[in-house]
Each structure stands twice: as C-alpha cells, then as structure tokens.
Amino acid sequence: MWLETRKGKTWFIALRNLNLITSKNRHPI
C-alpha cells in the first residue's frame, strides 16, 4: 500500500512538472 502511494505521488509530481513545462512553452517570458 505504501508503495502504491509513493508511485502515485511520483506520477503526480511528474505530471505537474510536465504541466509547468508546457505552460512555459505556451507563454514564453
């Protein structure tokens, strides 16, 4: 169960990072 939570958290972080990258590409500073 702990392993499942850790896997889910890692996936969530990766998804969030990907979202940030696409946001930067869409709105370059």
Biopython code that builds the backbone (N, CA, C, O; Angstrom):
import numpy as np
from Bio.PDB.StructureBuilder import StructureBuilder

atoms = [
    (1, "MET", "N", (0.837, -1.201, 0.000)),
    (1, "MET", "CA", (0.000, 0.000, 0.000)),
    (1, "MET", "C", (0.880, 1.262, 0.000)),
    (1, "MET", "O", (0.598, 2.224, -0.714)),
    (2, "TRP", "N", (1.942, 1.240, 0.807)),
    (2, "TRP", "CA", (2.842, 2.397, 0.857)),
    (2, "TRP", "C", (3.495, 2.609, -0.504)),
    (2, "TRP", "O", (3.679, 3.738, -0.959)),
    (3, "LEU", "N", (3.843, 1.479, -1.147)),
    (3, "LEU", "CA", (4.489, 1.548, -2.455)),
    (3, "LEU", "C", (3.541, 2.182, -3.473)),
    (3, "LEU", "O", (3.958, 2.980, -4.313)),
    (4, "GLU", "N", (2.268, 1.817, -3.386)),
    (4, "GLU", "CA", (1.274, 2.368, -4.313)),
    (4, "GLU", "C", (1.161, 3.886, -4.146)),
    (4, "GLU", "O", (1.087, 4.627, -5.126)),
    (5, "THR", "N", (1.149, 4.332, -2.891)),
    (5, "THR", "CA", (1.034, 5.766, -2.623)),
    (5, "THR", "C", (2.249, 6.502, -3.160)),
    (5, "THR", "O", (2.125, 7.574, -3.753)),
    (6, "ARG", "N", (3.431, 5.917, -2.947)),
    (6, "ARG", "CA", (4.658, 6.544, -3.418)),
    (6, "ARG", "C", (4.659, 6.643, -4.941)),
    (6, "ARG", "O", (5.077, 7.650, -5.512)),
    (7, "LYS", "N", (4.183, 5.580, -5.585)),
    (7, "LYS", "CA", (4.127, 5.573, -7.050)),
    (7, "LYS", "C", (3.168, 6.651, -7.547)),
    (7, "LYS", "O", (3.458, 7.363, -8.509)),
    (8, "GLY", "N", (2.024, 6.760, -6.875)),
    (8, "GLY", "CA", (1.040, 7.760, -7.266)),
    (8, "GLY", "C", (1.581, 9.171, -7.078)),
    (8, "GLY", "O", (1.339, 10.052, -7.903)),
    (9, "LYS", "N", (2.316, 9.379, -5.985)),
    (9, "LYS", "CA", (2.876, 10.702, -5.708)),
    (9, "LYS", "C", (3.910, 11.074, -6.765)),
    (9, "LYS", "O", (3.959, 12.211, -7.234)),
    (10, "THR", "N", (4.740, 10.089, -7.134)),
    (10, "THR", "CA", (5.765, 10.334, -8.157)),
    (10, "THR", "C", (5.105, 10.697, -9.477)),
    (10, "THR", "O", (5.551, 11.607, -10.175)),
    (11, "TRP", "N", (4.035, 9.979, -9.814)),
    (11, "TRP", "CA", (3.313, 10.237, -11.065)),
    (11, "TRP", "C", (2.703, 11.634, -11.032)),
    (11, "TRP", "O", (2.717, 12.348, -12.035)),
    (12, "PHE", "N", (2.165, 12.020, -9.872)),
    (12, "PHE", "CA", (1.534, 13.329, -9.735)),
    (12, "PHE", "C", (2.567, 14.439, -9.925)),
    (12, "PHE", "O", (2.304, 15.438, -10.595)),
    (13, "ILE", "N", (3.752, 14.251, -9.324)),
    (13, "ILE", "CA", (4.818, 15.251, -9.437)),
    (13, "ILE", "C", (5.276, 15.372, -10.886)),
    (13, "ILE", "O", (5.480, 16.476, -11.392)),
    (14, "ALA", "N", (5.435, 14.230, -11.548)),
    (14, "ALA", "CA", (5.881, 14.233, -12.945)),
    (14, "ALA", "C", (4.853, 14.947, -13.822)),
    (14, "ALA", "O", (5.211, 15.716, -14.714)),
    (15, "LEU", "N", (3.580, 14.685, -13.560)),
    (15, "LEU", "CA", (2.507, 15.304, -14.336)),
    (15, "LEU", "C", (2.507, 16.816, -14.120)),
    (15, "LEU", "O", (2.307, 17.587, -15.058)),
    (16, "ARG", "N", (2.734, 17.229, -12.877)),
    (16, "ARG", "CA", (2.758, 18.661, -12.554)),
    (16, "ARG", "C", (3.939, 19.343, -13.243)),
    (16, "ARG", "O", (3.810, 20.449, -13.769)),
    (17, "ASN", "N", (5.095, 18.668, -13.234)),
    (17, "ASN", "CA", (6.276, 19.230, -13.891)),
    (17, "ASN", "C", (6.030, 19.385, -15.384)),
    (17, "ASN", "O", (6.412, 20.387, -15.988)),
    (18, "LEU", "N", (5.385, 18.376, -15.975)),
    (18, "LEU", "CA", (5.092, 18.427, -17.408)),
    (18, "LEU", "C", (4.160, 19.600, -17.701)),
    (18, "LEU", "O", (4.307, 20.284, -18.714)),
    (19, "ASN", "N", (3.208, 19.821, -16.812)),
    (19, "ASN", "CA", (2.263, 20.924, -16.968)),
    (19, "ASN", "C", (2.993, 22.267, -16.932)),
    (19, "ASN", "O", (2.678, 23.170, -17.706)),
    (20, "LEU", "N", (3.965, 22.392, -16.035)),
    (20, "LEU", "CA", (4.730, 23.630, -15.923)),
    (20, "LEU", "C", (5.525, 23.882, -17.194)),
    (20, "LEU", "O", (5.598, 25.013, -17.675)),
    (21, "ILE", "N", (6.120, 22.825, -17.736)),
    (21, "ILE", "CA", (6.934, 22.946, -18.951)),
    (21, "ILE", "C", (6.066, 23.392, -20.121)),
    (21, "ILE", "O", (6.452, 24.284, -20.877)),
    (22, "THR", "N", (4.896, 22.775, -20.275)),
    (22, "THR", "CA", (4.022, 23.142, -21.396)),
    (22, "THR", "C", (3.513, 24.562, -21.214)),
    (22, "THR", "O", (3.312, 25.278, -22.196)),
    (23, "SER", "N", (3.303, 24.976, -19.979)),
    (23, "SER", "CA", (2.833, 26.336, -19.706)),
    (23, "SER", "C", (3.902, 27.343, -20.120)),
    (23, "SER", "O", (3.590, 28.375, -20.715)),
    (24, "LYS", "N", (5.154, 27.044, -19.808)),
    (24, "LYS", "CA", (6.261, 27.933, -20.162)),
    (24, "LYS", "C", (6.386, 28.031, -21.676)),
    (24, "LYS", "O", (6.637, 29.109, -22.216)),
    (25, "ASN", "N", (6.209, 26.891, -22.366)),
    (25, "ASN", "CA", (6.333, 26.894, -23.821)),
    (25, "ASN", "C", (5.201, 27.694, -24.464)),
    (25, "ASN", "O", (5.390, 28.338, -25.496)),
    (26, "ARG", "N", (4.039, 27.647, -23.849)),
    (26, "ARG", "CA", (2.890, 28.375, -24.385)),
    (26, "ARG", "C", (3.025, 29.879, -24.125)),
    (26, "ARG", "O", (2.653, 30.702, -24.962)),
    (27, "HIS", "N", (3.562, 30.221, -22.955)),
    (27, "HIS", "CA", (3.709, 31.634, -22.602)),
    (27, "HIS", "C", (5.176, 31.939, -22.295)),
    (27, "HIS", "O", (5.552, 32.055, -21.129)),
    (28, "PRO", "N", (5.998, 32.070, -23.322)),
    (28, "PRO", "CA", (7.425, 32.347, -23.087)),
    (28, "PRO", "C", (7.622, 33.730, -22.475)),
    (28, "PRO", "O", (6.964, 34.698, -22.856)),
    (29, "ILE", "N", (8.536, 33.795, -21.525)),
    (29, "ILE", "CA", (8.776, 35.069, -20.838)),
    (29, "ILE", "C", (9.913, 35.807, -21.554)),
    (29, "ILE", "O", (10.288, 36.907, -21.148)),
]
sb = StructureBuilder()
sb.init_structure("model")
sb.init_model(0)
sb.init_chain("A")
sb.init_seg("    ")
for serial, (resi, resn, name, xyz) in enumerate(atoms, 1):
    if name == "N":
        sb.init_residue(resn, " ", resi, " ")
    sb.init_atom(name, np.array(xyz, "f"), 0.0, 1.0, " ", f" {name:<3s}", serial, name[0])
structure = sb.get_structure()
